[in-house]
Amino acid sequence: MDTLTAPEASIEATVSTNAVLNSFSVDLTGSPVRDLNQALHNAVEGQSWTVTSPGGKHSLAVGIDADVTVTIEGHAGYYAAGMHQKGEVTINGNAGVGLAENIMSGRVHVKGDASQSAAATGHGGLVVIDGNAGARCGISMKGVDIVVGGNIGHMSAFMAQAGRLVVCGDAGDALGDSIYEARIYVKGTVASLGADCVEKPLQAEHLAELAELLAAAGRTDNPTDFKRYGSARNLYHFHVDNSTSY
């Protein structure tokens, strides 16, 4: 494995010089986050990157658009793996606010907990959180799949338009408030449902879908232990009987 250090050479220059290598290690005690992200933007598909001493720094591994694997050995701050487009990012620790915000494709996996607004506005890809997720998990999700091994906080899947949210623990208040066509699966208890979110039948197609998502996240939970939630479709058009719900 080639170790990239500063200030002897910038990360970008070292990657260019050692482009034939497939494995790289970056120690953030001596390398700026900006240089790390630039190197990842310049990375060649098939490369493997390890980031050590992240120290909870913000905006780690953002905007990756090549099929590379990135492993962050420690905790990440705000907006880790934001705007993710390709490849895989694994965080062997916790993640701060806005994990994988606006993810388009690929995979982001957090081995610990994630703070609020995880995978907000995500259009695609898979986000796996082994621990708990804070408030507003999956807010305004537009096609992303999210699997949370623990609990999620209040207002999760608020205005969720498309995609699937799987919760293997409990869900906080106002789950799925003003939801559109996203699907929510919860194994534990739900503190309360938001406006226009209702429990729906768990049919064969949903069990198959859920089993696939759990397997993709490396989980062995039984799909029949979950309940499904989605839109009652009463807020799609204004009706005077629902005026207090707007």
C-alpha positions as CSV (number, residue, x, y, z in Angstrom):
1,M,0.0,0.0,0.0
2,D,1.3,3.4,-0.9
3,T,1.1,6.0,1.9
4,L,0.4,9.6,0.9
5,T,1.8,12.2,3.1
6,A,2.2,16.0,3.3
7,P,4.0,18.3,3.0
8,E,6.6,16.2,1.1
9,A,4.2,16.1,-1.8
10,S,0.5,17.0,-2.3
11,I,-1.9,14.2,-2.5
12,E,-2.9,15.0,-6.0
13,A,0.8,15.0,-7.2
14,T,1.5,11.7,-5.5
15,V,-1.6,10.0,-7.0
16,S,-0.5,11.2,-10.4
17,T,3.0,9.8,-9.9
18,N,1.8,6.5,-8.5
19,A,-1.3,6.0,-10.8
20,V,-0.3,2.4,-11.5
21,L,-1.0,1.5,-7.8
22,N,-4.5,0.5,-6.8
23,S,-4.3,1.0,-3.0
24,F,-3.6,4.3,-1.2
25,S,-3.7,5.5,2.4
26,V,-4.2,9.1,3.5
27,D,-3.5,10.3,7.1
28,L,-5.6,13.4,7.7
29,T,-3.3,14.6,10.5
30,G,-1.0,15.8,7.8
31,S,-3.2,16.2,4.7
32,P,-6.0,18.8,4.1
33,V,-9.5,17.5,3.4
34,R,-9.7,19.6,0.3
35,D,-6.6,17.7,-1.1
36,L,-8.1,14.3,-0.2
37,N,-11.4,15.1,-2.0
38,Q,-9.5,16.4,-5.0
39,A,-7.5,13.2,-5.1
40,L,-10.7,11.1,-4.9
41,H,-12.2,13.1,-7.8
42,N,-9.0,12.3,-9.8
43,A,-9.0,8.7,-8.8
44,V,-9.0,5.9,-11.3
45,E,-11.8,3.3,-11.2
46,G,-10.8,0.2,-9.2
47,Q,-8.6,2.0,-6.7
48,S,-8.9,1.4,-3.0
49,W,-8.5,4.3,-0.5
50,T,-8.0,4.3,3.2
51,V,-8.4,7.4,5.3
52,T,-6.9,7.4,8.8
53,S,-7.2,9.9,11.6
54,P,-10.3,11.6,10.2
55,G,-10.9,13.3,13.6
56,G,-14.5,14.1,12.9
57,K,-13.6,16.4,10.0
58,H,-16.4,17.6,7.8
59,S,-17.1,16.9,4.1
60,L,-15.0,13.8,3.8
61,A,-15.1,11.9,0.5
62,V,-17.7,14.1,-1.1
63,G,-18.7,14.1,-4.7
64,I,-17.1,10.8,-5.7
65,D,-18.0,9.9,-9.3
66,A,-15.6,7.0,-10.0
67,D,-16.0,3.3,-9.0
68,V,-13.6,3.4,-6.1
69,T,-13.8,2.1,-2.6
70,V,-13.0,4.4,0.3
71,T,-12.7,3.3,4.0
72,I,-12.7,6.0,6.7
73,E,-11.1,4.6,9.8
74,G,-12.8,6.6,12.5
75,H,-15.5,9.2,13.0
76,A,-16.6,11.6,10.2
77,G,-18.2,15.1,10.7
78,Y,-20.9,16.8,8.7
79,Y,-21.8,15.9,5.1
80,A,-19.6,12.8,4.8
81,A,-20.0,11.2,1.4
82,G,-22.3,13.9,0.2
83,M,-23.3,14.0,-3.4
84,H,-22.1,10.5,-3.8
85,Q,-22.4,9.2,-7.4
86,K,-20.3,6.0,-7.7
87,G,-18.3,3.5,-5.7
88,E,-18.5,2.7,-2.0
89,V,-17.7,4.6,1.1
90,T,-17.4,2.8,4.5
91,I,-17.1,4.7,7.7
92,N,-15.8,2.7,10.6
93,G,-17.2,5.0,13.2
94,N,-20.0,7.5,13.5
95,A,-21.1,10.2,11.0
96,G,-22.4,13.7,11.6
97,V,-25.2,15.7,10.1
98,G,-26.1,15.2,6.4
99,L,-24.5,11.9,5.8
100,A,-24.7,11.0,2.1
101,E,-26.8,14.1,1.4
102,N,-28.1,14.1,-2.2
103,I,-26.6,10.6,-3.0
104,M,-27.2,9.6,-6.6
105,S,-25.9,6.1,-6.7
106,G,-23.4,3.8,-5.2
107,R,-23.2,2.7,-1.6
108,V,-22.4,4.4,1.7
109,H,-22.1,2.3,4.9
110,V,-21.7,3.7,8.4
111,K,-20.7,1.1,11.0
112,G,-21.8,3.3,13.9
113,D,-24.5,5.9,14.4
114,A,-25.5,8.8,12.1
115,S,-26.7,12.2,13.1
116,Q,-29.8,14.0,11.7
117,S,-30.8,14.3,8.0
118,A,-29.0,11.2,6.8
119,A,-29.4,10.6,3.1
120,A,-31.5,13.8,2.7
121,T,-32.8,14.4,-0.8
122,G,-31.1,11.2,-2.0
123,H,-32.0,10.2,-5.5
124,G,-30.5,6.7,-5.6
125,G,-28.0,4.3,-4.2
126,L,-28.0,2.5,-0.9
127,V,-27.2,4.0,2.5
128,V,-26.6,1.5,5.4
129,I,-26.4,2.7,9.0
130,D,-25.6,-0.1,11.4
131,G,-26.5,1.9,14.5
132,N,-29.0,4.6,15.1
133,A,-30.0,7.6,12.9
134,G,-31.1,11.0,14.2
135,A,-34.0,13.1,13.3
136,R,-35.2,13.6,9.7
137,C,-33.5,10.5,8.3
138,G,-34.4,10.3,4.7
139,I,-36.1,13.7,4.5
140,S,-37.3,14.5,1.0
141,M,-35.8,11.2,-0.3
142,K,-36.2,10.9,-4.0
143,G,-35.3,7.3,-4.8
144,V,-32.5,6.4,-2.3
145,D,-32.7,3.2,-0.3
146,I,-31.9,3.5,3.4
147,V,-31.4,0.6,5.9
148,V,-31.0,1.5,9.6
149,G,-30.0,-1.2,12.0
150,G,-31.2,0.7,15.1
151,N,-33.7,3.5,15.7
152,I,-34.5,6.7,13.8
153,G,-35.5,10.1,15.2
154,H,-38.5,12.3,14.7
155,M,-39.7,13.6,11.3
156,S,-37.9,10.9,9.4
157,A,-39.0,10.5,5.7
158,F,-40.7,13.9,5.8
159,M,-42.0,14.6,2.3
160,A,-40.3,11.4,1.1
161,Q,-41.1,11.2,-2.6
162,A,-39.6,7.8,-3.7
163,G,-37.3,5.1,-2.4
164,R,-37.4,2.7,0.5
165,L,-36.6,3.3,4.2
166,V,-36.0,0.2,6.3
167,V,-35.8,0.6,10.1
168,C,-34.8,-2.4,12.2
169,G,-35.5,-0.6,15.4
170,D,-38.0,2.0,16.5
171,A,-39.1,5.2,14.8
172,G,-39.7,8.6,16.4
173,D,-42.7,11.0,16.1
174,A,-44.2,12.1,12.9
175,L,-42.9,9.3,10.7
176,G,-43.5,9.9,7.0
177,D,-45.2,13.3,7.5
178,S,-46.5,14.5,4.1
179,I,-45.1,11.4,2.4
180,Y,-45.6,10.8,-1.3
181,E,-44.8,7.4,-2.8
182,A,-41.8,6.2,-0.7
183,R,-42.2,3.0,1.2
184,I,-41.3,2.7,4.9
185,Y,-40.7,-0.6,6.7
186,V,-40.3,-0.6,10.5
187,K,-39.6,-3.6,12.7
188,G,-40.1,-1.9,16.0
189,T,-42.6,0.6,17.3
190,V,-43.5,3.9,15.8
191,A,-44.0,6.8,18.2
192,S,-46.5,8.5,15.9
193,L,-47.3,8.8,12.2
194,G,-47.1,12.2,10.4
195,A,-49.8,13.8,8.3
196,D,-51.2,11.4,5.6
197,C,-48.9,8.5,6.6
198,V,-50.7,5.3,7.3
199,E,-50.0,1.6,7.9
200,K,-50.4,-0.5,4.8
201,P,-50.7,-4.2,4.2
202,L,-47.4,-6.2,3.9
203,Q,-47.9,-8.2,0.8
204,A,-45.7,-10.8,-1.0
205,E,-44.1,-8.1,-3.3
206,H,-43.2,-6.1,-0.2
207,L,-41.8,-9.1,1.6
208,A,-39.6,-9.9,-1.4
209,E,-38.5,-6.2,-1.7
210,L,-37.7,-6.0,2.0
211,A,-35.7,-9.3,2.0
212,E,-33.6,-8.0,-0.9
213,L,-32.9,-4.7,0.9
214,L,-32.0,-6.5,4.2
215,A,-29.7,-8.8,2.3
216,A,-28.0,-5.9,0.5
217,A,-27.3,-4.3,3.9
218,G,-25.9,-7.6,5.3
219,R,-28.7,-8.2,7.8
220,T,-30.6,-11.4,8.7
221,D,-33.9,-9.9,10.0
222,N,-37.1,-11.7,9.2
223,P,-39.1,-9.5,6.7
224,T,-42.4,-10.8,8.3
225,D,-41.5,-9.0,11.5
226,F,-41.8,-5.6,9.8
227,K,-44.8,-3.3,9.2
228,R,-45.2,-1.2,6.1
229,Y,-46.2,2.5,6.0
230,G,-46.9,4.8,3.1
231,S,-49.1,7.6,1.9
232,A,-52.9,7.7,2.3
233,R,-52.9,10.0,-0.7
234,N,-55.3,12.5,1.0
235,L,-53.0,15.4,0.6
236,Y,-52.3,15.1,-3.1
237,H,-55.2,17.5,-3.8
238,F,-56.8,20.1,-1.6
239,H,-60.0,19.0,0.2
240,V,-61.7,21.1,2.8
241,D,-62.0,18.1,5.1
242,N,-58.2,17.9,5.3
243,S,-57.6,21.6,5.7
244,T,-56.2,21.3,9.2
245,S,-53.6,18.8,8.0
246,Y,-51.9,21.2,5.6
